[in-house]
């Protein structure tokens, strides 16, 4: 990471009257359960016309009061910007309590750094990082900065909530009379927002004010982030009319599609001779679907996915010839190559945009570039079906909808002027499954077992990704971790793997294992818990504070079958009752039976949910209580007299 040290100015000190600032005792009486509160935050958007040119900027002013001695968590802060939003003037300082007054201590040093995203190889996002000086109880941090937009299509959103309470938040937009804007509000249900619109001279002002906003209800994660649950305002540019020249920006899906077409209208006007020869070699003599599969699997196996976002290259696909030559590309580049190759083979293919489930908006709700973040290819097959193809998703079979976009809308190109919206279906729970069957025996106090596990759908992909790159001599150790049962003394001793890295076939593993110190013996009785896998034992959700929601990448079914051979000279004394938990979004079934000289437990769980929130969390905790009760159940064997 590159860091540039910027010395802005020497440390300056002066006093501020205490009466100008919120009273610390008053704040502690109300918000004493928190380490700090945001006393005021203001976001100011300026849509102006200067010398017949559009000028758009964004400013933020935020003031935070520290309520106790836990001040360290609020020391570091940063300002984000990129090539579309250039950082202008910025300052930060601390007001340190000095009796009845405050002493102002300016931040002296700012570090400019590239903003690192683990999912992206390179982008042009940057940040200015700094530390507030002299934080203590009663100190007040202040941050002020301005961003100037080089392209007003990429205006940032304003959130009206934070991880600590906000006393007052205000969003203001000043709009020149030659500019037309639009706005959208999200997640504002139950929030008392005071909206005001007025005119002054050649400007129209829009104001949104909220007070006493509680902190986030949920812990933010990459998939379920604050866009899903936190109130926010999104402003966008609809059009300008400067000196009689009208320019349209956004407002409808048609506008967004027209903008996107500007990046692909002249894409792949020709394929290189080498690329044409490859397509001919891959598809010669094949029917339509087999042609599509051959091309799709070749791109997936031979082109490395490298996420790359820099300015407009975050929107414009690289040419098929470039990706083919370099053997790597981002989602847009890989889609460009795949689409070009399919068309070269005479297949009907088109490019499409889609937002992953990281993004909560539909195109109808928000017809802006922030509604999507991914590109795929649609194969319009002769049978009338649409096949969505995503080459960035390793080991994904042809025709399977990637789980990270299931339930989302796809903006599909029909031609340069027409599009269609297609909602990605959600694969049912039985599409992705794990079926793990083991037969175990007790030998001199040691559990020995033979197992067979079958992975289908996305469970197979997860297994393939977990084993990809593992050296063969380390397979047993890796499988001991993946297939762990009973306790930490579970060890896979031998294995045979089938079809793990093959397309369109279930993955299957035959394995032998040992398990030490698992069976409990008291007198002439043996106690055996056939629930060898208790993977949900500690997953209840604490709802007393900020909630960490349960996230599931895909709907799935998990079946675990344990067959225990009754040892010689023993007979069954007790077997637990069967049990079932059932709801619309998940089920759990525990069935015990006696088969010949063995006791069998079949445990099956189904999950038909992506994210658990609100009332579903209570239902989840009910499920975990049920599972914990079943996990404690044991069979009892008594030695024959």
C-alpha positions as CSV (number, residue, x, y, z in Angstrom):
1,X,0.0,0.0,0.0
2,X,1.4,3.4,-1.0
3,X,1.3,6.1,1.6
4,X,2.0,9.7,1.0
5,X,2.7,11.9,4.0
6,X,1.1,15.3,3.8
7,X,2.0,17.9,6.3
8,X,-0.8,20.5,6.3
9,X,-0.1,22.9,9.0
10,X,1.5,23.3,12.4
11,X,-0.5,22.5,15.5
12,X,-2.7,25.4,16.4
13,X,-4.4,26.0,19.7
14,X,-7.2,28.3,20.8
15,X,-10.2,28.3,23.1
16,X,-13.9,27.9,22.3
17,X,-16.7,28.9,24.6
18,X,-18.3,25.9,26.3
19,X,-21.8,27.3,25.8
20,X,-21.4,26.7,22.1
21,X,-21.1,22.9,22.5
22,X,-23.6,20.3,23.9
23,X,-23.4,19.7,27.6
24,X,-21.5,16.5,28.3
25,X,-23.5,15.7,31.5
26,X,-26.7,16.1,29.6
27,X,-25.5,13.7,26.9
28,X,-24.3,11.2,29.4
29,X,-27.6,11.1,31.2
30,X,-29.4,10.3,27.9
31,X,-26.8,8.2,26.1
32,X,-24.7,6.8,28.9
33,X,-24.8,3.3,27.4
34,X,-22.7,4.5,24.5
35,X,-19.1,5.5,24.3
36,X,-19.9,8.5,22.0
37,X,-22.7,10.2,20.1
38,X,-22.7,12.1,16.8
39,X,-24.1,15.4,17.9
40,X,-24.5,16.8,14.4
41,X,-23.8,15.7,10.8
42,X,-24.5,17.7,7.7
43,X,-24.3,16.6,4.1
44,X,-24.4,19.4,1.5
45,X,-24.9,18.7,-2.3
46,X,-24.3,21.6,-4.7
47,X,-25.7,21.4,-8.2
48,X,-24.5,24.6,-9.8
49,X,-23.9,26.1,-13.2
50,X,-20.8,28.3,-13.4
51,X,-19.8,29.9,-16.7
52,X,-22.1,27.7,-18.6
53,X,-20.7,24.5,-17.1
54,X,-22.2,22.1,-14.6
55,X,-20.4,21.9,-11.3
56,X,-21.4,19.3,-8.7
57,X,-19.9,19.0,-5.2
58,X,-20.5,17.2,-1.9
59,X,-19.5,18.4,1.5
60,X,-19.7,16.8,4.9
61,X,-19.5,18.2,8.4
62,X,-19.6,15.8,11.3
63,X,-19.2,16.4,15.1
64,X,-18.8,13.6,17.6
65,X,-18.7,13.8,21.4
66,X,-16.8,11.3,23.5
67,X,-18.9,10.3,26.5
68,X,-16.4,8.2,28.6
69,X,-12.8,7.1,28.8
70,X,-13.2,4.5,26.0
71,X,-12.0,7.1,23.4
72,X,-9.4,5.0,21.6
73,X,-12.0,3.5,19.2
74,X,-12.7,7.0,17.8
75,X,-9.1,8.1,17.3
76,X,-8.7,7.0,13.6
77,X,-10.8,8.3,10.8
78,X,-10.6,8.6,7.0
79,X,-12.1,10.3,3.9
80,X,-12.8,8.2,0.8
81,X,-12.5,9.5,-2.8
82,X,-11.7,8.4,-6.3
83,X,-11.3,9.6,-9.9
84,X,-15.0,10.5,-10.1
85,X,-14.9,12.4,-6.8
86,X,-11.8,14.5,-6.2
87,X,-11.0,15.6,-2.7
88,X,-10.9,19.3,-2.1
89,X,-10.4,21.2,1.2
90,X,-10.5,19.1,4.3
91,X,-9.8,19.6,7.9
92,X,-10.2,17.7,11.2
93,X,-9.7,18.8,14.8
94,X,-10.5,17.9,18.4
95,X,-12.1,20.3,20.9
96,X,-10.5,19.3,24.2
97,X,-12.3,20.3,27.4
98,X,-10.4,22.8,29.5
99,X,-12.6,23.7,32.4
100,X,-15.6,25.7,31.1
101,X,-14.0,26.1,27.7
102,X,-12.5,23.9,24.9
103,X,-9.0,24.0,23.4
104,X,-8.9,23.3,19.7
105,X,-6.2,20.9,18.5
106,X,-5.9,20.6,14.7
107,X,-5.0,17.3,13.0
108,X,-1.4,17.9,11.8
109,X,-0.8,14.9,9.6
110,X,-2.9,13.3,6.9
111,X,-1.9,10.1,5.1
112,X,-3.1,9.4,1.5
113,X,-3.4,5.7,0.7
114,X,-5.0,3.4,-1.8
115,X,-8.2,1.9,-0.4
116,X,-7.7,-1.8,-0.3
117,X,-10.6,-4.2,-1.2
118,X,-9.8,-7.9,-0.9
119,X,-12.2,-8.7,-3.7
120,X,-10.6,-6.3,-6.2
121,X,-7.1,-6.6,-7.7
122,X,-7.0,-2.9,-8.4
123,X,-9.3,0.1,-8.3
124,X,-8.7,3.8,-8.0
125,X,-10.3,4.3,-4.7
126,X,-8.2,6.2,-2.2
127,X,-8.5,7.6,1.3
128,X,-7.0,10.2,3.5
129,X,-6.3,8.7,6.9
130,X,-5.7,10.6,10.1
131,X,-5.9,10.5,13.9
132,X,-7.7,12.9,16.2
133,X,-5.4,14.3,18.9
134,X,-6.0,14.3,22.6
135,X,-9.2,12.3,22.8
136,X,-10.7,12.0,26.3
137,X,-14.0,12.0,28.0
138,X,-15.9,15.2,26.9
139,X,-13.7,15.8,23.8
140,X,-15.4,16.6,20.5
141,X,-14.1,15.5,17.2
142,X,-14.8,17.6,14.1
143,X,-14.5,16.6,10.4
144,X,-15.1,18.8,7.4
145,X,-14.3,18.1,3.7
146,X,-15.5,18.7,0.2
147,X,-15.6,16.4,-2.9
148,X,-15.8,17.8,-6.5
149,X,-17.3,15.4,-9.0
150,X,-15.6,15.0,-12.3
151,X,-18.6,13.0,-13.5
152,X,-21.9,13.8,-11.7
153,X,-23.4,10.4,-12.6
154,X,-21.6,9.0,-9.6
155,X,-22.8,10.9,-6.6
156,X,-22.4,9.2,-3.3
157,X,-25.4,8.4,-1.0
158,X,-25.9,9.9,2.5
159,X,-26.7,7.7,5.4
160,X,-28.8,9.0,8.3
161,X,-27.6,6.5,10.8
162,X,-24.3,5.2,12.3
163,X,-22.9,2.7,14.8
164,X,-23.6,5.2,17.6
165,X,-26.6,7.5,18.1
166,X,-27.1,10.6,16.0
167,X,-28.7,13.6,17.6
168,X,-29.2,15.4,14.4
169,X,-28.6,14.7,10.7
170,X,-29.3,17.0,7.8
171,X,-29.1,16.6,4.1
172,X,-29.2,19.7,1.9
173,X,-29.3,20.0,-1.9
174,X,-28.8,23.3,-3.6
175,X,-30.0,23.0,-7.2
176,X,-29.5,25.6,-9.9
177,X,-32.6,26.5,-11.9
178,X,-30.9,25.0,-15.1
179,X,-30.5,21.6,-13.3
180,X,-33.1,19.0,-12.6
181,X,-32.4,16.3,-9.9
182,X,-34.2,13.4,-8.5
183,X,-33.9,11.6,-5.1
184,X,-34.8,8.3,-3.5
185,X,-35.2,7.5,0.2
186,X,-34.5,4.0,1.5
187,X,-35.2,2.2,4.8
188,X,-36.9,5.3,6.3
189,X,-39.9,3.4,7.7
190,X,-40.6,4.5,11.2
191,X,-38.1,7.4,10.9
192,X,-39.6,10.9,11.4
193,X,-38.0,12.9,8.5
194,X,-38.7,16.6,8.2
195,X,-38.5,17.5,4.5
196,X,-38.5,21.1,3.3
197,X,-38.3,22.6,-0.2
198,X,-37.9,26.3,-0.9
199,X,-36.4,28.7,-3.4
200,X,-33.9,31.5,-3.1
201,X,-32.8,33.4,-6.2
202,X,-31.9,31.0,-9.0
203,X,-31.6,28.0,-6.6
204,X,-34.1,25.5,-5.2
205,X,-33.2,24.0,-1.9
206,X,-34.2,20.5,-0.7
207,X,-33.6,19.7,3.0
208,X,-34.1,16.4,5.0
209,X,-33.7,16.6,8.7
210,X,-33.8,13.8,11.3
211,X,-33.2,13.8,15.0
212,X,-32.5,11.3,17.7
213,X,-31.6,8.4,15.3
214,X,-30.7,5.2,17.2
215,X,-27.6,3.2,16.1
216,X,-27.6,0.4,13.6
217,X,-29.9,-2.5,14.4
218,X,-27.7,-5.0,12.6
219,X,-24.0,-5.7,12.3
220,X,-23.0,-4.8,8.7
221,X,-21.4,-7.5,6.6
222,X,-20.4,-7.7,2.9
223,X,-23.6,-9.4,1.9
224,X,-26.0,-7.7,4.3
225,X,-24.5,-4.3,4.6
226,X,-26.0,-0.9,5.7
227,X,-27.6,-0.4,2.3
228,X,-30.1,-3.1,3.3
229,X,-31.2,-1.7,6.6
230,X,-29.9,1.8,7.3
231,X,-31.9,4.9,6.3
232,X,-30.3,6.8,3.5
233,X,-30.9,9.4,0.8
234,X,-29.7,9.0,-2.8
235,X,-29.6,12.1,-5.0
236,X,-29.1,11.9,-8.8
237,X,-28.9,14.1,-11.8
238,X,-31.9,13.9,-14.2
239,X,-31.0,16.6,-16.7
240,X,-29.5,20.0,-17.4
241,X,-30.7,22.8,-19.8
242,X,-27.8,25.2,-20.2
243,X,-28.2,27.9,-22.8
244,X,-30.9,25.9,-24.5
245,X,-28.8,22.7,-24.7
246,X,-30.5,19.9,-22.9
247,X,-28.6,16.9,-21.6
248,X,-30.3,13.9,-20.1
249,X,-28.7,11.8,-17.4
250,X,-30.8,9.4,-15.3
251,X,-34.4,9.0,-14.1
252,X,-35.7,5.9,-15.9
253,X,-34.3,2.5,-16.8
254,X,-34.2,3.6,-20.4
255,X,-31.7,6.3,-19.4
256,X,-29.5,3.8,-17.6
257,X,-29.5,1.4,-20.5
258,X,-28.7,4.1,-23.0
259,X,-25.7,5.1,-20.8
260,X,-24.5,1.5,-20.6
261,X,-24.8,1.0,-24.4
262,X,-22.2,3.7,-24.8
263,X,-19.7,1.3,-23.3
264,X,-20.5,-1.7,-25.5
265,X,-21.9,-0.4,-28.8
266,X,-18.6,-0.8,-30.7
267,X,-17.3,-3.7,-28.6
268,X,-15.9,-6.7,-30.5
269,X,-16.5,-5.6,-34.0
270,X,-14.1,-8.3,-35.1
271,X,-12.4,-11.4,-33.6
272,X,-8.8,-12.2,-34.1
273,X,-7.9,-15.2,-36.5
274,X,-6.6,-17.1,-33.5
275,X,-9.8,-16.6,-31.6
276,X,-11.9,-17.7,-34.6
277,X,-9.8,-20.8,-35.0
278,X,-10.2,-21.7,-31.3
279,X,-14.0,-21.4,-31.6
280,X,-14.1,-23.5,-34.7
281,X,-11.9,-26.2,-32.9
282,X,-14.1,-26.2,-29.8
283,X,-17.5,-26.4,-31.5
284,X,-17.0,-28.3,-34.7
285,X,-19.8,-30.8,-35.3
286,X,-21.6,-30.1,-32.0
287,X,-25.3,-29.2,-31.5
288,X,-26.3,-25.8,-30.1
289,X,-26.2,-26.6,-26.3
290,X,-22.9,-28.5,-26.6
291,X,-21.3,-25.6,-28.5
292,X,-22.4,-23.2,-25.7
293,X,-21.0,-25.6,-23.0
294,X,-17.7,-26.1,-24.8
295,X,-17.1,-22.4,-25.1
296,X,-18.3,-21.6,-21.5
297,X,-16.2,-24.3,-19.9
298,X,-13.1,-23.2,-21.9
299,X,-13.4,-19.6,-20.8
300,X,-13.9,-20.7,-17.2
301,X,-10.9,-23.0,-17.2
302,X,-8.5,-20.9,-19.2
303,X,-9.2,-17.2,-18.3
304,X,-8.2,-16.0,-14.8
305,X,-10.7,-13.7,-13.1
306,X,-9.0,-10.5,-11.9
307,X,-11.3,-7.7,-10.6
308,X,-10.2,-4.4,-12.0
309,X,-11.9,-1.0,-11.4
310,X,-10.3,2.2,-12.5
311,X,-12.5,5.1,-13.6
312,X,-14.6,4.2,-16.6
313,X,-12.8,0.8,-16.9
314,X,-15.0,-0.2,-14.0
315,X,-17.9,0.1,-16.6
316,X,-16.3,-0.6,-20.0
317,X,-15.6,-4.2,-20.9
318,X,-12.2,-5.0,-22.4
319,X,-12.3,-6.4,-25.9
320,X,-12.5,-10.1,-26.5
321,X,-9.2,-10.1,-28.3
322,X,-7.4,-8.4,-25.4
323,X,-8.8,-10.8,-22.8
324,X,-8.0,-13.8,-25.0
325,X,-4.4,-12.6,-25.5
326,X,-3.8,-11.7,-21.8
327,X,-5.7,-14.8,-20.5
328,X,-7.2,-12.7,-17.7
329,X,-10.1,-10.3,-17.2
330,X,-12.7,-8.9,-14.8
331,X,-16.4,-9.9,-15.0
332,X,-16.9,-7.5,-17.9
333,X,-13.8,-8.7,-19.9
334,X,-14.7,-12.4,-19.4
335,X,-18.3,-11.7,-20.4
336,X,-17.0,-9.8,-23.5
337,X,-14.9,-12.8,-24.5
338,X,-17.6,-15.4,-23.8
339,X,-20.2,-13.4,-25.7
340,X,-17.9,-12.8,-28.7
341,X,-17.0,-16.5,-28.9
342,X,-20.6,-17.6,-28.7
343,X,-21.6,-15.3,-31.4
344,X,-18.7,-16.4,-33.5
345,X,-20.1,-20.0,-33.2
346,X,-23.5,-18.8,-34.4
347,X,-25.2,-18.7,-31.0
348,X,-27.6,-16.0,-29.8
349,X,-25.8,-14.4,-26.9
350,X,-25.9,-10.9,-25.3
351,X,-24.3,-9.0,-22.5
352,X,-26.2,-8.2,-19.3
353,X,-25.8,-6.3,-16.1
354,X,-26.8,-7.4,-12.6
355,X,-26.3,-6.5,-9.0
356,X,-25.1,-9.1,-6.6
357,X,-27.1,-9.5,-3.3
358,X,-24.6,-7.0,-1.8
359,X,-26.9,-4.4,-3.5
360,X,-30.5,-4.3,-2.3
361,X,-32.0,-2.1,-5.1
362,X,-34.1,-3.1,-8.1
363,X,-33.7,-1.3,-11.4
364,X,-37.2,0.2,-11.0
365,X,-36.3,1.5,-7.5
366,X,-33.0,2.9,-8.5
367,X,-32.2,3.2,-12.3
368,X,-28.6,4.3,-11.6
369,X,-25.2,2.6,-12.0
370,X,-25.2,1.9,-8.2
371,X,-28.0,-0.6,-8.8
372,X,-25.6,-3.2,-10.2
373,X,-21.9,-4.3,-10.0
374,X,-21.6,-7.3,-12.2
375,X,-21.7,-8.4,-15.9
376,X,-22.8,-11.8,-17.2
377,X,-23.8,-13.3,-20.6
378,X,-27.2,-14.5,-21.6
379,X,-27.5,-17.4,-24.0
380,X,-30.8,-17.2,-25.7
381,X,-31.2,-20.9,-26.7
382,X,-33.3,-22.2,-29.6
383,X,-35.6,-23.9,-27.1
384,X,-36.7,-20.5,-25.8
385,X,-34.8,-20.8,-22.6
386,X,-32.4,-18.2,-21.2
387,X,-29.1,-19.5,-19.8
388,X,-27.2,-17.1,-17.6
389,X,-23.5,-17.6,-17.8
390,X,-21.0,-16.3,-15.3
391,X,-17.4,-17.3,-16.0
392,X,-16.1,-15.7,-12.8
393,X,-17.7,-18.4,-10.7
394,X,-15.3,-21.3,-10.6
395,X,-16.7,-24.9,-11.1
396,X,-20.2,-23.5,-11.9
397,X,-22.1,-25.8,-14.3
398,X,-23.6,-24.5,-17.5
399,X,-27.1,-23.3,-16.9
400,X,-26.9,-23.0,-13.2
401,X,-27.7,-19.5,-11.8
402,X,-24.9,-18.3,-9.6
403,X,-26.1,-18.0,-6.0
404,X,-24.8,-14.5,-5.4
405,X,-27.3,-13.1,-7.9
406,X,-30.2,-15.3,-7.2
407,X,-33.4,-13.3,-6.6
408,X,-31.8,-10.2,-8.3
409,X,-32.8,-8.5,-11.6
410,X,-30.7,-8.7,-14.8
411,X,-30.7,-5.9,-17.4
412,X,-30.4,-7.8,-20.6
413,X,-29.4,-6.3,-24.0
414,X,-31.7,-7.2,-26.8
415,X,-30.2,-4.8,-29.3
416,X,-28.7,-1.3,-29.1
417,X,-32.1,0.3,-28.3
418,X,-34.0,-2.5,-26.5
419,X,-33.6,-4.4,-23.3
420,X,-35.5,-6.6,-20.9
421,X,-35.5,-7.2,-17.2
422,X,-35.2,-10.8,-16.0
423,X,-35.4,-11.9,-12.4
424,X,-32.9,-14.6,-11.5
425,X,-34.7,-17.7,-10.1
426,X,-33.7,-19.0,-6.7
427,X,-32.5,-22.6,-6.7
428,X,-34.6,-24.8,-4.2
429,X,-33.1,-26.3,-1.1
430,X,-32.8,-29.8,-2.7
431,X,-30.6,-28.4,-5.5
432,X,-27.6,-28.0,-3.2
433,X,-27.1,-30.9,-0.8
434,X,-24.8,-32.7,1.4
435,X,-25.6,-36.4,2.2
436,X,-23.0,-37.8,4.6
437,X,-23.6,-41.5,5.6
438,X,-21.3,-43.3,8.1
439,X,-21.3,-46.7,9.5
440,X,-19.4,-46.9,12.9
441,X,-18.3,-49.7,15.2
442,X,-16.8,-49.6,18.7
443,X,-13.5,-51.4,18.9
444,X,-11.6,-51.4,22.2
445,X,-13.1,-48.0,23.1
446,X,-12.3,-46.5,19.7
447,X,-14.9,-45.5,17.1
448,X,-14.0,-46.7,13.6
449,X,-16.1,-45.7,10.7
450,X,-16.6,-45.9,6.9
451,X,-18.2,-42.9,5.4
452,X,-19.6,-41.8,2.1
453,X,-20.5,-38.1,1.4
454,X,-22.1,-36.7,-1.7
455,X,-22.1,-33.0,-2.5
456,X,-24.3,-31.5,-5.2
457,X,-25.0,-28.0,-6.5
458,X,-23.3,-25.2,-4.6
459,X,-22.2,-27.5,-1.8
460,X,-20.1,-29.3,-4.4
461,X,-18.6,-25.9,-5.5
462,X,-17.7,-25.0,-2.0
463,X,-16.0,-28.4,-1.5
464,X,-14.1,-28.0,-4.8
465,X,-12.9,-24.5,-3.8
466,X,-11.8,-25.8,-0.3
467,X,-9.8,-28.6,-1.9
468,X,-8.5,-26.6,-4.9
469,X,-4.7,-26.3,-4.7
470,X,-4.3,-28.8,-1.7
471,X,-1.4,-31.2,-2.2
472,X,-2.4,-34.8,-2.3
473,X,-0.3,-35.7,0.7
474,X,-2.4,-33.2,2.7
475,X,-5.8,-34.5,1.6
476,X,-6.4,-36.5,4.7
477,X,-5.6,-33.6,7.0
478,X,-7.8,-31.3,5.0
479,X,-10.7,-33.8,4.9
480,X,-10.4,-34.3,8.7
481,X,-11.1,-30.6,9.0
482,X,-14.0,-30.5,6.5
483,X,-15.6,-33.8,7.6
484,X,-15.0,-33.3,11.3
485,X,-17.2,-35.3,13.6
486,X,-17.6,-36.0,17.3
487,X,-14.6,-34.1,18.7
488,X,-11.1,-32.8,17.9
489,X,-9.8,-36.4,17.9
490,X,-11.5,-37.2,14.6
491,X,-9.1,-38.3,11.9
492,X,-9.6,-39.3,8.3
493,X,-7.2,-42.2,7.6
494,X,-8.0,-43.0,3.9
495,X,-10.1,-41.6,1.2
496,X,-11.2,-41.9,-2.5
497,X,-12.6,-38.8,-4.2
498,X,-14.8,-38.9,-7.3
499,X,-15.8,-36.1,-9.7
500,X,-14.8,-33.2,-7.5
501,X,-13.5,-31.1,-10.3
502,X,-15.7,-32.4,-13.0
503,X,-18.7,-30.5,-14.4
504,X,-22.3,-31.7,-14.2
505,X,-21.6,-34.6,-11.8
506,X,-22.0,-34.8,-8.0
507,X,-18.8,-35.0,-6.0
508,X,-18.4,-38.1,-3.9
509,X,-15.9,-39.0,-1.2
510,X,-15.5,-42.5,0.3
511,X,-13.5,-42.3,3.5
512,X,-12.4,-44.2,6.6
513,X,-11.9,-42.5,9.9
514,X,-11.2,-43.0,13.6
515,X,-12.6,-41.1,16.6
516,X,-11.0,-41.3,20.0
517,X,-12.6,-40.7,23.4
518,X,-16.1,-40.4,22.3
519,X,-18.2,-43.2,23.8
520,X,-18.9,-43.0,27.5
521,X,-19.2,-46.1,29.7
522,X,-20.7,-46.2,33.2
523,X,-20.7,-49.6,34.8
524,X,-22.3,-52.1,32.3
525,X,-23.9,-49.3,30.2
526,X,-22.6,-47.6,27.1
527,X,-23.8,-44.0,26.2
528,X,-23.4,-43.1,22.5
529,X,-24.4,-39.8,21.0
530,X,-25.2,-40.5,17.3
531,X,-25.2,-36.8,16.5
532,X,-21.6,-36.9,15.4
533,X,-22.0,-33.5,13.8
534,X,-23.4,-30.6,15.8
535,X,-22.5,-27.7,13.5
536,X,-25.3,-25.4,14.7
537,X,-24.8,-25.9,18.4
538,X,-23.5,-22.4,19.2
539,X,-25.3,-20.3,16.6
540,X,-28.1,-18.6,18.6
541,X,-28.3,-14.9,18.0
542,X,-28.1,-12.4,20.9
543,X,-30.9,-9.9,20.4
544,X,-30.2,-7.7,23.4
545,X,-28.0,-5.3,21.5
546,X,-26.9,-4.8,17.9
547,X,-27.8,-8.0,16.1
548,X,-25.5,-10.1,13.9
549,X,-27.9,-11.6,11.3
550,X,-27.5,-15.2,10.0
551,X,-26.5,-15.2,6.4
552,X,-26.8,-18.2,4.0
553,X,-25.2,-18.1,0.5
554,X,-27.8,-20.5,-0.9
555,X,-30.8,-22.6,-0.1
556,X,-29.6,-26.1,0.8
557,X,-30.4,-29.5,2.3
558,X,-28.0,-31.4,4.7
559,X,-28.5,-35.0,5.5
560,X,-26.4,-36.9,8.1
561,X,-26.9,-40.6,8.6
562,X,-25.1,-42.5,11.4
563,X,-25.4,-46.3,11.5
564,X,-24.0,-47.7,14.8
565,X,-23.3,-51.5,15.0
566,X,-24.4,-52.7,18.4
567,X,-21.3,-54.3,20.0
568,X,-21.3,-58.0,20.8
569,X,-22.8,-58.9,24.2
570,X,-24.8,-55.6,24.3
571,X,-28.4,-54.9,23.7
572,X,-30.3,-51.6,23.2
573,X,-31.6,-50.2,26.4
574,X,-32.8,-46.7,25.3
575,X,-33.4,-44.9,22.0
576,X,-34.5,-41.3,21.8
577,X,-37.8,-40.3,20.4
578,X,-38.1,-38.9,16.9
579,X,-38.4,-35.2,16.6
580,X,-39.3,-32.5,14.0
581,X,-39.0,-28.7,13.8
582,X,-40.8,-27.2,10.8
583,X,-41.3,-23.7,9.4
584,X,-41.5,-22.0,6.0
585,X,-37.8,-21.2,5.9
586,X,-36.1,-24.1,7.6
587,X,-36.9,-27.6,8.9
588,X,-35.0,-30.2,11.1
589,X,-35.9,-33.8,11.4
590,X,-34.3,-36.5,13.6
591,X,-35.4,-40.1,13.0
592,X,-34.1,-43.1,15.0
593,X,-34.6,-46.6,13.9
594,X,-33.3,-50.2,14.5
595,X,-32.1,-52.0,11.5
596,X,-30.8,-55.6,12.0
597,X,-28.1,-55.3,14.6
598,X,-27.6,-51.5,14.2
599,X,-29.2,-48.3,15.4
600,X,-29.6,-45.6,12.8
601,X,-30.0,-41.9,13.2
602,X,-31.1,-39.9,10.1
603,X,-30.7,-36.1,10.7
604,X,-32.0,-33.8,7.9
605,X,-32.0,-30.0,7.8
606,X,-33.3,-27.8,5.1
607,X,-32.6,-24.0,4.8
608,X,-34.6,-21.8,2.4
609,X,-33.4,-18.4,3.4
610,X,-30.6,-16.0,2.5
611,X,-30.6,-13.6,5.4
612,X,-32.4,-13.8,8.8
613,X,-33.7,-10.5,10.2
614,X,-36.5,-9.2,12.4
615,X,-39.0,-11.8,13.5
616,X,-37.1,-14.6,11.7
617,X,-34.3,-14.2,14.2
618,X,-36.6,-15.3,17.0
619,X,-37.6,-18.3,14.9
620,X,-34.0,-19.1,14.3
621,X,-33.3,-19.1,18.0
622,X,-36.2,-21.5,18.4
623,X,-34.6,-23.8,15.9
624,X,-31.2,-23.7,17.7
625,X,-32.9,-24.5,21.0
626,X,-34.6,-27.5,19.3
627,X,-31.3,-28.6,17.8
628,X,-29.4,-28.3,21.0
629,X,-32.0,-30.5,22.7
630,X,-31.6,-33.1,20.0
631,X,-27.8,-32.9,20.0
632,X,-27.8,-33.9,23.7
633,X,-29.8,-37.1,23.0
634,X,-27.9,-40.4,23.4
635,X,-28.6,-44.0,22.9
636,X,-28.0,-46.4,25.8
637,X,-26.7,-49.9,25.5
638,X,-26.7,-52.4,28.3
639,X,-24.3,-55.3,28.6
640,X,-25.9,-58.7,28.6
641,X,-25.7,-60.5,31.9
